[in-house]
Amino acid sequence: MISLKVHNLEGAVVGEHNLNPEIFGLTVKPAIIQQAVVAQQANRRQVLAHTKGRGEVRGGGKKPWRQKGTGRARHGSIRSPLWRGGGVTFGPTKEVNFSLKINKKVKRQAILMTLSDKVANQKIILLDNLAIPEIKTKKFFGILQNLSLRRSAKKLVKKADAGVKKESKKKKDPRVLLVMDTPEEKLFKSARNIEGVTTVNAGSLNVLDILKHQYLLMPVAAVKKIEAIFKAK
């Protein structure tokens, strides 16, 4: 049985919670995860590049000159790709479709494998309860500091050799994915202004969000909801 420590909002360990090995104990197969990531990125891709063909360019309804007798090459429209200001041949168009299909079972396995990888590397932090009485970014930031997910402000240190004050190089704080069992407006508004923190509902978990964040922070109720969702499939 896989178990994780449960913390309170002050960062102290208050117990343990057993995880379902069928959800959080799978063997990671990079090929399956890569397939799910490519499909998700392709389906998120927006088609922005578009060039107009000869049928979309304005003007050119009249034949520029008569077919014969002028000594010039025959043309039917000044919006031909041969003309300056005419349509574009073989240019990118908005009709292109980048979407990819992926088997539902493969998608499910990819999500469970990324969760299993987080558990194996101790990158999931469980809380007994995650609720704040008011919308307060400072309050939620303090909770992250209690869990060692955020550092304190930068400090000035003296350089030993030259004796000159130099600002210490600050390491980047880890990216945290906050997983909730139910939508919490106060918690969402308190966390949205903190850089590197993303809030998601347990039913909306996806491979990209899990991989982009170093840590997953969730209450025990969210773990139970994840197990209920994926156990039924």
C-alpha positions as CSV (number, residue, x, y, z in Angstrom):
1,M,0.0,0.0,0.0
2,I,1.3,3.5,-0.9
3,S,0.9,6.1,1.8
4,L,1.7,9.8,1.9
5,K,2.1,12.1,4.9
6,V,-0.8,14.5,5.6
7,H,0.1,18.1,6.7
8,N,-1.9,20.9,8.3
9,L,-1.9,24.5,7.2
10,E,1.0,25.2,9.5
11,G,3.2,22.6,7.8
12,A,3.2,20.0,10.6
13,V,2.6,16.3,9.8
14,V,-0.7,15.2,11.4
15,G,-1.1,11.7,9.9
16,E,-0.9,9.5,6.8
17,H,-3.2,8.7,4.0
18,N,-3.2,5.4,2.0
19,L,-3.4,5.7,-1.8
20,N,-4.9,3.3,-4.3
21,P,-2.0,1.6,-6.0
22,E,-4.2,1.1,-9.2
23,I,-4.3,4.9,-9.5
24,F,-1.0,6.2,-7.9
25,G,1.2,3.1,-8.2
26,L,1.5,2.5,-12.0
27,T,4.7,1.9,-13.9
28,V,5.6,4.9,-15.9
29,K,5.8,4.4,-19.7
30,P,7.3,7.5,-21.4
31,A,5.9,6.6,-24.8
32,I,2.3,6.7,-23.6
33,I,2.8,10.0,-21.8
34,Q,4.5,11.5,-24.9
35,Q,1.6,10.5,-27.0
36,A,-0.9,12.2,-24.7
37,V,1.2,15.3,-24.5
38,V,1.5,15.6,-28.3
39,A,-2.2,15.1,-28.7
40,Q,-3.1,17.7,-26.1
41,Q,-0.7,20.3,-27.5
42,A,-2.0,19.7,-31.0
43,N,-5.7,20.1,-29.9
44,R,-4.8,23.3,-28.1
45,R,-3.1,24.8,-31.1
46,Q,-4.8,27.8,-32.7
47,V,-4.7,28.3,-36.5
48,L,-3.5,31.9,-36.9
49,A,-1.6,32.0,-40.2
50,H,-3.8,32.6,-43.2
51,T,-3.0,33.9,-46.7
52,K,-5.7,34.9,-49.2
53,G,-6.0,33.0,-52.4
54,R,-7.1,34.5,-55.7
55,G,-10.7,33.9,-54.8
56,E,-10.4,35.9,-51.6
57,V,-8.4,38.9,-52.8
58,R,-10.5,42.0,-53.5
59,G,-10.9,43.2,-57.1
60,G,-10.0,41.6,-60.3
61,G,-13.5,41.0,-61.6
62,K,-12.8,42.4,-65.1
63,K,-10.5,40.9,-67.7
64,P,-7.6,43.4,-67.9
65,W,-7.4,43.3,-71.7
66,R,-8.9,41.4,-74.6
67,Q,-7.7,37.9,-75.3
68,K,-6.0,38.5,-78.7
69,G,-4.4,41.2,-80.7
70,T,-2.6,43.2,-78.1
71,G,0.8,41.4,-78.3
72,R,0.7,40.7,-74.6
73,A,0.2,37.5,-72.6
74,R,-3.4,36.6,-72.0
75,H,-4.7,37.2,-68.5
76,G,-8.2,36.8,-67.0
77,S,-7.7,38.6,-63.7
78,I,-5.3,41.0,-62.1
79,R,-5.7,39.0,-58.9
80,S,-3.9,36.0,-60.3
81,P,-0.9,34.8,-58.3
82,L,1.3,36.0,-61.1
83,W,0.3,39.6,-60.5
84,R,1.6,41.9,-57.7
85,G,-1.2,42.2,-55.1
86,G,-2.8,38.9,-56.3
87,G,-3.6,35.8,-54.4
88,V,-1.0,33.6,-52.8
89,T,-0.2,30.1,-54.1
90,F,0.2,27.3,-51.5
91,G,0.2,29.7,-48.6
92,P,-0.9,28.8,-45.0
93,T,-4.7,28.8,-44.6
94,K,-7.0,28.7,-41.7
95,E,-8.6,25.5,-43.0
96,V,-5.7,23.4,-41.8
97,N,-6.6,21.0,-39.0
98,F,-3.9,20.2,-36.4
99,S,-6.2,18.1,-34.0
100,L,-5.2,14.6,-33.1
101,K,-7.3,11.8,-31.7
102,I,-6.2,9.7,-28.8
103,N,-7.7,6.6,-27.3
104,K,-9.6,7.3,-24.0
105,K,-7.8,4.4,-22.3
106,V,-4.4,5.8,-23.4
107,K,-5.3,9.3,-22.1
108,R,-6.4,7.8,-18.8
109,Q,-3.2,5.8,-18.4
110,A,-1.1,8.8,-19.2
111,I,-2.7,10.9,-16.4
112,L,-2.4,8.1,-13.9
113,M,1.3,7.5,-14.9
114,T,2.1,11.2,-14.3
115,L,0.4,11.1,-10.9
116,S,2.3,7.9,-10.1
117,D,5.5,9.5,-11.0
118,K,4.8,12.5,-8.7
119,V,4.1,10.1,-5.8
120,A,7.3,8.1,-6.5
121,N,9.3,11.3,-6.4
122,Q,7.5,12.7,-3.4
123,K,6.1,15.7,-5.3
124,I,2.6,15.4,-4.0
125,I,1.8,17.3,-0.7
126,L,-1.4,16.4,1.1
127,L,-3.3,18.6,3.5
128,D,-6.0,17.6,6.0
129,N,-8.0,20.5,4.9
130,L,-7.5,23.5,2.7
131,A,-9.9,26.4,3.3
132,I,-9.4,30.0,4.1
133,P,-12.1,32.3,5.7
134,E,-11.4,35.2,3.4
135,I,-9.9,36.2,0.1
136,K,-6.3,37.0,1.1
137,T,-3.3,36.4,-1.1
138,K,-0.9,36.9,1.8
139,K,-2.7,34.2,3.9
140,F,-2.3,31.6,1.1
141,F,1.3,32.7,0.5
142,G,2.0,32.0,4.2
143,I,0.6,28.5,3.8
144,L,2.9,27.9,0.9
145,Q,5.8,29.1,3.0
146,N,4.8,26.8,5.8
147,L,5.0,23.9,3.4
148,S,8.4,25.0,2.0
149,L,6.9,25.8,-1.4
150,R,7.9,29.4,-1.3
151,R,11.0,31.2,0.0
152,S,11.3,34.5,1.9
153,A,12.3,37.7,0.3
154,K,15.8,38.3,-1.2
155,K,18.5,39.3,1.2
156,L,21.7,41.3,0.7
157,V,24.9,39.4,1.5
158,K,28.5,40.6,1.6
159,K,30.9,39.3,-0.9
160,A,33.8,37.8,1.0
161,D,36.6,38.9,-1.3
162,A,35.8,42.4,-2.2
163,G,33.8,43.3,0.8
164,V,31.0,44.8,-1.5
165,K,27.4,44.2,-0.9
166,K,25.9,42.0,-3.6
167,E,22.4,40.7,-4.1
168,S,22.3,37.0,-3.7
169,K,21.1,35.0,-6.7
170,K,17.5,33.9,-6.0
171,K,16.5,30.5,-7.1
172,K,13.1,30.2,-8.7
173,D,10.3,28.9,-6.5
174,P,8.8,25.6,-7.7
175,R,5.6,25.7,-9.7
176,V,2.6,24.4,-7.8
177,L,-0.6,22.9,-9.1
178,L,-3.4,23.3,-6.6
179,V,-5.9,20.5,-7.0
180,M,-9.3,21.0,-5.4
181,D,-12.2,18.6,-5.0
182,T,-14.8,21.4,-5.3
183,P,-14.5,24.9,-6.7
184,E,-13.5,27.3,-3.9
185,E,-13.8,30.9,-5.0
186,K,-12.0,32.4,-2.0
187,L,-9.1,30.0,-2.5
188,F,-8.9,30.6,-6.3
189,K,-8.9,34.4,-5.9
190,S,-6.3,34.2,-3.2
191,A,-3.9,32.0,-5.3
192,R,-4.3,33.5,-8.8
193,N,-1.9,36.4,-8.1
194,I,0.9,34.2,-7.0
195,E,3.4,33.5,-9.7
196,G,3.8,29.8,-10.5
197,V,0.6,28.7,-8.8
198,T,-2.3,27.2,-10.8
199,T,-5.6,26.0,-9.5
200,V,-7.5,23.2,-11.1
201,N,-10.5,21.0,-10.2
202,A,-9.8,17.3,-9.7
203,G,-12.1,16.4,-12.5
204,S,-10.1,18.6,-15.0
205,L,-6.7,17.1,-14.4
206,N,-4.6,16.7,-17.5
207,V,-1.1,15.5,-18.4
208,L,0.3,18.9,-19.4
209,D,-0.7,20.7,-16.2
210,I,0.8,17.8,-14.1
211,L,4.1,17.8,-16.0
212,K,4.5,21.6,-16.0
213,H,4.3,21.9,-12.2
214,Q,6.9,20.4,-9.9
215,Y,4.5,19.9,-7.0
216,L,0.9,19.0,-6.6
217,L,-0.8,20.4,-3.5
218,M,-4.2,19.0,-2.6
219,P,-6.4,18.2,0.3
220,V,-7.3,14.5,1.1
221,A,-10.8,15.1,-0.2
222,A,-9.3,15.8,-3.7
223,V,-7.4,12.5,-3.6
224,K,-10.6,10.6,-2.8
225,K,-12.3,12.4,-5.7
226,I,-9.5,11.5,-8.1
227,E,-9.7,7.9,-7.0
228,A,-13.5,7.9,-7.5
229,I,-13.3,9.4,-10.9
230,F,-10.6,7.1,-12.4
231,K,-11.7,4.0,-10.6
232,A,-15.1,4.1,-12.3
233,K,-13.5,4.3,-15.8
